[in-house]
Amino acid sequence: MTSTTTAGTTALTNIASLVTNDPSLGDGTPIGLIQDAAVVIDGDRVVWVGESSKAPATDNAVDAGGRAVIPGFVDSHSHLVFAGDRTQEFNARMSGRAYSAGGIRTTVAATRAATDTELSANVARYLAEALRQGTTTQETKSGYGLTVEDEARGLRIARAQTDEVTYLGAHIVPPDHADDPAAYVALVTGEMLDACAPYARWIDVFCEKGAFDGDQARAILTAGAAKGLHPRVHANQLSYGPGVQLAVELDAASADHCTHLTDADVDALAQGATVATLLPGAEFSTRAAWPDARRLLDAGATVALSTDCNPGSSFTSSMPFCIALAVRDMGMTPDEAVWSATAGGAAALRRQDIGRLTPGARADLALLDAPSHVHLAYRPGVPLVTGVWRAGERVH
């Protein structure tokens, strides 16, 4: 592969197959696949896509060498502000112990004890790890501090490194409020929210047995919305519950996990604007039942894939790994899984500028050492991402 590094327009040519996620292009499918393609970048934007033979003249050129190009992955659900390690918990779970929300307390203790420098270095490490694997947009959450000071500093640290930041003071009720959860909800919706809102775009709640019930979740999300934070919901992961219905009712951008769904839940997601974000790394790491992506897609719901990168239940930053799981165990086709990991993630963040490669989109793309995006599922575990551009700049 050859390239030049001077300023101006740049064409990536000799692309075997290009995923645009624009059904008006290429083969007319939802991923808008163009064979023998080229992409032209000007500054931080895509300005042209099409067949390589029709590419306009540019200042610079990159020969893709007959490889595939896809939009950069959009990971719309992760928990990167943490310290400590839960290897022992994982080992015990793989030896037969069931997963529950309680393990979060271990990470809370370690995160509270960590310095700002340590937490910031951890966030940078996992963002860089994800970037090398093609993730060009990363949402991340607080939720391992659970005090006013620790939640605010977690969000401040995250905001310094990514724009998509979520306030998750309502991750669990911490041990110091175990006897008075109502007081903790009051804190999350009051002083803690006031301290955290300036750093966040989103507010999230773990609506689940052992965490927060429907009434508590509604109060938390409504308070956040009043402060300008848009809702997201950890919904229906461990059991059937009110999370999905609440997410749709409050116009949450995303209901995340969606492992245990009634027909009414599926219908609500299909009829509303809330994206069903599936997190197969969590099921892999907890040996839980897989979410039924096929059921959601056939009903007409919008589905996203994300890593749920966190130290307890899904310690992976690999979107390709999640794509492979979704294809193998959740009923998705390779095309659907790649769309969900790119355009689906963008929808879950209510973004129009990412997750696609069409004129006007941000120039976020990944070059695969393979002739087709299908290889992401066909060759699981193989590091296929060989080049990454973010906002027009080659960063890997």
Buried (B, 14 or more C-beta within 10 A) or exposed (E): EEEEEEEEBBBBBBBBBBBBBBEEBBBEEBBBBBBBBBBBBBEBBBBBBBBBEEBEEBEBBBBBBEBBBBBBBBBBBBBBBBBBBBEEBBEBBEEEEEBBBEBBBBBBBBBBEBEEEEBBBBBBEBBEBBBBBBBBBBBBBBBBBBBBEBBBBBBBBBBEBBEBBBBBBBBBBBEEBEEEBEEBBBBBBEEBBEBBBEBBBBBBBBBBEEBBBBEBBBBBBEBBBEBEBBBBBBBBBBEEBBBBBBBBBBEBBBBBBBBBBEEEBBBBBBEBEBBBBBBBBBBBBBEBEBBBBBBBBEBEBBBBBBBBBBBBBBBBBBBBBBBBBBBBBBBBBBBBBBBBBBBBBBBBBBBEBBBBBBBEBBBBBBBBBBBBBBBBBBBBEEEBBBBBBBBBEBBB
